[in-house]
Amino acid sequence: MKAIILLSALLYSLSAFSQGREQLLKEAGQLEADSNYGKAITIYNELLVTDSNDYEVYKKRGYLYESMKDYRTAMMDYSHSIHSNRRYFDAWARRAMLLARLGYLENSLKDYNTALPLADDKDMKLLVLVNRGEIKRELRQPEEAVVDFKQALQVDSNNLGVLADLGATLSMLQRQDEAIVYLTKAITIDSTFEGGYVNLAFLYANLGDYKKSLELNNRILRLKPNEAYALNNRGYAKMQLGDLEGALEDINNSILQAPQNSYAFRNRGLLYIKRNKPEEACADLHKALSLGFTQEYGDEVEELVKKNCQSRPGMRKM
């Protein structure tokens, strides 16, 4: 009889703790929604005193620290969460996203590799496959990225972002016909999808069909007049079609909207070469390099600098 009483008391105690935990989590969630992160963290601290292995609370507290830009503490909390439950998808995914945000792409990739088999619904699988594909593309692994994007389409065949990512990556691999199929499907699904138009216009420009590129960029700019990449790409198309003044106006406006876009400085450098303005051209080409053109797109600008920016009489040395 005494054992039954003790068991009943234990069950009651566990039930009361569970109810108390849920109430505290609800309060913390409301505080987070109100941007009162400090008080929410205090509640999570109390819960972790009661149960130092509560992997869900570690993840929630880590997310708050990440929101507060305390990335070191956030990383520690996600790691504690993983240590407490290695099959907890949310912690693996959050740590992978934070690692990618901080530039630790290889480590992020490892976390996504672990997270994928733990993903047990459509949204989870899609998140891992898309993010992992984007990281592989940044790591100069486009073939592997294509595999991930195609798997993502098996999860959601009409996902516009995945179609755009896949088309852009196939274009990088010079698989232009495939790229056109996926990008055309994206803008067919949604005629206002600017990401699909941007990538498709860029692709046609690379194929030398500048009239088609110009047409597509005009469509984007009717939807969003200050879209920086469309302005840049339209400027490049105009330059190739001989409209140098219109090209310069577009590229200048693109740089105003997105001053960190190395490709715009490359394009303006090419334009200045066409206009026989070597000093301006070289200044823009060097700016493109300083913004990371080589890492993202390859050696083209370095070759342009070697060809066009050697010291010559009357020219400022860069």
C-alpha positions in Angstrom: 0.0 0.0 0.0 2.9 2.4 0.9 4.5 1.7 -2.5 1.3 2.6 -4.3 1.0 5.8 -2.3 4.6 6.7 -3.1 4.1 5.9 -6.8 1.0 8.1 -6.9 2.8 10.9 -5.3 5.6 10.6 -7.8 3.2 10.6 -10.7 1.5 13.7 -9.3 4.8 15.4 -8.9 5.8 14.7 -12.5 2.4 15.8 -13.8 2.6 19.0 -11.8 6.2 19.7 -13.1 5.0 19.1 -16.6 2.1 21.5 -16.3 4.4 24.1 -14.6 7.0 23.7 -17.4 4.4 24.2 -20.1 3.1 27.3 -18.4 6.6 28.7 -18.1 7.3 28.0 -21.7 4.1 29.7 -22.7 5.1 32.8 -20.6 8.6 32.8 -22.1 7.1 32.6 -25.6 4.9 35.6 -25.0 7.9 37.6 -23.6 9.9 36.7 -26.7 7.0 37.8 -28.9 7.1 41.1 -27.0 10.8 41.3 -27.6 11.4 41.1 -23.8 14.3 38.7 -24.3 16.0 39.2 -21.0 12.9 38.1 -18.9 12.4 35.1 -21.3 15.9 34.0 -20.8 15.4 34.2 -17.0 12.5 31.8 -17.3 14.6 29.4 -19.5 17.4 29.6 -16.9 15.0 28.6 -14.2 13.8 25.6 -16.2 17.3 24.5 -16.8 18.1 24.6 -13.1 15.2 22.1 -12.7 16.3 19.9 -15.7 19.8 20.5 -17.0 19.1 18.1 -20.0 16.1 19.9 -21.3 17.2 20.0 -25.0 14.2 22.0 -26.1 14.8 24.8 -23.6 18.5 25.0 -24.6 17.4 25.4 -28.3 14.9 28.1 -27.4 17.4 30.0 -25.2 20.0 29.7 -28.0 17.6 31.2 -30.5 17.1 34.2 -28.2 20.8 34.7 -27.8 21.2 34.5 -31.5 18.5 37.2 -31.9 20.5 39.3 -29.5 23.6 38.7 -31.6 25.4 36.9 -28.8 26.4 34.2 -31.3 29.0 32.5 -29.0 26.4 31.8 -26.3 23.8 30.8 -28.9 26.3 28.3 -30.3 26.9 26.8 -26.9 23.2 26.4 -26.3 22.6 24.7 -29.6 25.5 22.4 -28.8 24.1 21.6 -25.3 20.8 20.8 -26.9 22.4 18.4 -29.4 24.4 16.8 -26.6 21.2 16.2 -24.6 19.3 14.7 -27.6 21.3 13.9 -30.7 18.1 13.2 -32.6 16.7 16.6 -32.1 16.4 18.1 -35.6 15.7 21.7 -34.5 19.0 22.1 -32.7 21.0 20.6 -35.6 19.2 22.9 -38.1 19.6 26.0 -36.0 23.3 25.4 -35.4 23.8 24.7 -39.1 22.1 28.0 -40.0 24.2 30.0 -37.5 27.4 28.4 -38.6 26.6 29.3 -42.2 25.7 32.9 -41.1 29.1 33.2 -39.4 31.0 31.8 -42.5 31.8 28.4 -41.2 30.5 26.7 -44.3 32.2 23.3 -43.9 31.0 22.9 -40.3 27.5 24.0 -41.3 27.5 21.4 -44.1 28.3 18.7 -41.6 25.4 19.7 -39.4 23.0 19.7 -42.3 24.3 16.2 -43.3 23.4 15.0 -39.8 20.0 16.9 -39.8 18.7 15.5 -43.0 18.0 11.9 -41.8 16.2 13.4 -38.8 13.9 15.5 -40.9 10.5 13.9 -40.6 8.3 16.3 -42.5 8.2 18.1 -45.8 9.2 21.6 -44.5 12.2 20.2 -42.6 13.5 18.3 -45.6 13.1 21.3 -47.8 14.9 23.6 -45.4 17.9 21.2 -45.2 18.2 20.4 -48.9 17.9 24.1 -50.0 20.3 25.5 -47.4 22.8 22.6 -48.0 22.6 23.2 -51.8 23.3 26.9 -51.4 26.3 26.2 -49.1 27.7 23.7 -51.7 27.3 26.3 -54.4 29.3 28.8 -52.2 31.9 26.1 -51.7 32.3 25.8 -55.4 30.6 22.4 -55.5 27.9 23.2 -58.1 27.3 19.6 -59.2 26.6 18.5 -55.7 24.4 21.6 -55.2 22.3 20.5 -58.3 21.7 17.1 -56.6 20.3 18.8 -53.5 18.1 21.2 -55.4 16.7 18.4 -57.5 15.9 16.4 -54.4 14.2 19.5 -53.0 12.0 19.6 -56.1 11.0 16.1 -55.3 9.7 17.4 -52.0 8.0 20.5 -53.6 8.0 20.5 -57.4 6.6 24.0 -57.7 8.8 25.8 -55.2 9.9 29.0 -56.9 13.0 29.5 -54.9 14.3 26.0 -55.6 13.5 26.4 -59.3 15.5 29.7 -59.4 18.4 28.2 -57.4 18.5 25.2 -59.7 18.4 27.2 -62.8 21.1 29.6 -61.7 23.4 26.7 -60.7 22.9 24.8 -63.9 23.8 28.0 -65.7 27.0 28.1 -63.8 27.7 24.6 -65.1 27.0 25.7 -68.7 24.0 23.4 -68.8 22.0 26.2 -70.3 19.1 24.3 -71.9 18.3 22.6 -68.5 18.6 26.0 -66.8 16.1 27.6 -69.2 13.6 24.8 -68.5 13.5 25.3 -64.8 13.6 29.1 -64.8 10.8 29.3 -67.4 8.7 26.9 -65.3 9.3 29.3 -62.3 7.9 32.4 -64.1 5.1 30.3 -65.7 4.0 29.3 -62.2 4.2 33.0 -61.0 4.4 35.7 -63.6 5.5 38.2 -60.9 8.4 36.1 -59.6 11.3 38.5 -60.0 14.0 35.9 -58.9 13.1 33.8 -61.9 13.2 36.7 -64.3 16.6 37.9 -62.9 18.2 34.5 -63.4 16.7 33.9 -66.8 17.7 37.4 -68.0 21.2 36.8 -66.8 21.3 33.4 -68.6 20.2 34.9 -71.9 22.8 37.6 -71.6 25.5 34.9 -71.1 24.1 33.2 -74.3 24.5 36.4 -76.2 20.7 36.9 -76.7 20.8 40.5 -75.4 17.4 41.5 -76.8 15.7 38.6 -74.9 17.7 39.6 -71.8 16.6 43.3 -72.2 13.0 42.2 -72.6 13.1 40.1 -69.4 14.8 42.8 -67.4 12.2 45.3 -68.5 9.5 43.0 -67.2 11.3 42.8 -63.8 11.7 46.6 -63.6 8.0 47.1 -64.4 7.3 45.0 -61.3 10.0 46.6 -59.2 11.6 49.7 -60.7 14.6 49.8 -58.3 15.6 46.1 -58.5 19.4 46.4 -58.4 20.4 43.2 -60.2 17.8 43.8 -63.0 19.2 47.3 -63.5 22.7 46.0 -63.7 21.8 43.2 -66.1 19.7 45.6 -68.3 22.6 48.0 -68.4 24.9 45.2 -69.6 22.4 44.2 -72.3 22.1 47.8 -73.4 25.9 48.1 -73.5 26.1 45.0 -75.8 23.3 46.5 -78.0 25.2 49.8 -78.4 23.2 52.0 -76.0 26.2 53.1 -73.9 24.4 56.1 -72.3 21.4 54.0 -71.3 23.8 51.3 -70.0 25.7 53.8 -67.8 22.5 55.2 -66.3 21.2 51.7 -65.4 24.5 50.5 -64.0 25.0 53.7 -61.9 21.5 53.3 -60.5 22.2 49.6 -59.8 25.3 50.6 -57.8 23.3 53.1 -55.8 20.8 50.3 -54.8 23.5 47.6 -54.2 26.9 49.2 -53.7 28.5 45.8 -52.7 27.6 44.1 -56.0 31.0 43.3 -57.6 29.4 42.4 -60.9 28.0 45.9 -61.4 31.5 47.4 -61.0 32.8 44.8 -63.5 30.1 45.8 -65.9 30.8 49.5 -65.5 34.5 48.8 -65.9 33.7 47.1 -69.3 31.6 50.1 -70.3 34.4 52.6 -69.5 36.8 50.4 -71.6 34.4 50.7 -74.5 34.2 54.5 -73.9 38.1 54.7 -73.8 38.2 55.9 -70.2 41.0 53.7 -68.8 41.3 55.4 -65.4 37.6 55.0 -64.6 37.6 51.5 -66.0 40.6 50.4 -63.8 39.1 52.0 -60.7 35.9 50.0 -61.2 37.7 46.8 -62.0 39.8 47.1 -58.8 36.7 47.8 -56.9 35.1 44.6 -58.2 38.1 42.7 -57.0 38.0 44.3 -53.6 34.3 43.2 -53.3 35.2 39.6 -53.9 34.5 39.2 -57.7 37.1 36.4 -58.1 35.8 34.3 -55.2 32.3 34.5 -56.5 32.6 34.5 -60.3 36.2 33.5 -61.3 39.3 35.2 -62.8 37.7 37.3 -65.5 38.3 40.7 -63.8 41.9 39.8 -62.9 42.5 39.1 -66.6 40.8 42.5 -67.5 43.1 44.3 -65.1 46.2 42.6 -66.5 45.1 43.6 -70.0 43.9 47.1 -69.4 45.4 48.5 -66.3 49.2 48.4 -66.8 50.9 51.8 -66.3 51.0 53.9 -69.4 51.9 57.5 -70.1 49.2 59.9 -68.9 47.4 57.2 -66.9 47.2 57.1 -63.1 48.8 54.0 -61.7 46.3 51.9 -59.7 
